[in-house]
Amino acid sequence: MPLAREKLAILESTVNSRPETLIGVEETAQHIITKTTRLTEEPCQVEASENDETQVREVTLYKGKDSLTRFYGYSYHRNLYQQFDQLREYIQQLKAQFPNINIFRDEIQSLKVTAHGPRSQISGTSTATDLDLRSLFPVRKLADELLNIYITRFEATNRILHLPTLLKEYNKYWNSPQTTTETTVTQLLLAMAAALSLRENLTFDLKGRGRDAITPETAIIWIRACEAWISTSPYRPRPHSWTMLALNSLLAIAKRANHIQGNAFWIATGALMRSAMAAGYHREPSGLANISIFHREMRRRLWATIVELDLQASLERGMPPSIREEDFNSRPPLNINDEAIHENTKESPTPMPLDFLTDTSFQASMYRSLGLRLRVCALINNKQARTAESLFREALEIDEEITRALMAIPTTWIRTLKKGKTGSSDKHS
């Protein structure tokens, strides 16, 4: 049961990280707040002063110069460790002790640069009018594996698609490709492109010939083609429709999974967030709204996914999140299996208790700590001048809330998965 194994690994790593004690937390928090306050109130410098060789190098927040710059805040990975003197020294010692670290870093950077190469391979054929996305579909055996990986590794937490509908459309494609809509084909290709980032989990031989050949550039070609269709096709969905928001969410996930345009991820999720808000996804619709039970639930799931994507992008870029906890009141997704709801549902299904594992349990649980995590991101990256004492108090309060949120994760999920009994979507694998 692939899904059960994946969920078990995630849950065990999370629950095992629960703090049993808070010894030293006050000293650690005080150091973080003091350091962050100094970095906020003092101008940032790229190099230490030539007149003072003992001056500690400040965090570099700007890249570029003059009219072309990029800003990276405190939670950006290259800035985060510089805020801890001992950690910075430790990393330097590791690099000196293991010089291959720098070699690996350069090789990874080279791969990131190469990842943008295939753009030219499809730039002349990737318009919506002259490229048939169906021609990019892999063979059935590989497609089956990729879709299963997407469902178990991505859709398990970032709920976007209704799984019974997805599988129905997928089987319909293989029975009659030409009658399958381009929107569905685009959804499937983006899902499989995201899954290709985990190609080491495939049993399919990727060293085939012709249509069977899958290279590191394959996912990028699929993503670029889908992006071109989303941007230019006269048959693309309307801008603020659920379908368009879902496609753009899949596009963001596929790009991030394959390290495409990482610097633009935060900009893309911010735009996606505003599109969702323009369609009212941040507000729980009243009973008078002309929105069916099925679409209310799908809106909740998609909104939760979009906020999670933007939060992750904000942390990676070192930016405050695009939205605050008080800016939305959308309800948490229901803890139900996807079979419990469909387009013709007349009554809202009764959600299962959170300790009962379903297709939506991960997202339903994550949503309960979403406001807390937004506040953490804002606290780390907010430049507003505040006293060290107020920041210290807030850090301690947040620490207690984080502990409570971790302890609220149902341990019954682990026991259920170890027994191999789950009410969730092992049947999809």
Secondary structure, DSSP 4 states (H G I P E B T S, - for coil): -HHHHHHHHHHHHHHTT--S--TTHHHHHHHHHHHHHHHHHSPP-SS--TT-TTSPPPP--EEEETTEEEE--TTSHHHHGGG-HHHHHHHHHHHHH-THHHHHHHHHHHHHHHTTTTHHHHTTT-STTT--GGGG---HHHHHHHHHHIIIIITTTS--S-HHHHHHHHHHHHH-GGGS-HHHHHHHHHHHHHHGGGGGG--S-SB-SGGGB--TTHHHHHHHHHHHHHHH-TTSPPTTSHHHHHHHHHHHHHHHHTT-SGGGHHHHHHHHHHHHHHTTTTSPPPTTSS--HHHHHHHHHHHHHHHHHHHHHHHHHT---SS-GGG--PPPPPS--GGG--TT--SPPPPPPTTS--TTHHHHHHHTTHHHHHHHHHHHH------HHHHHHHHHHHHHHHHHHHHTS-THHHHHHHHT--SSGGGG-
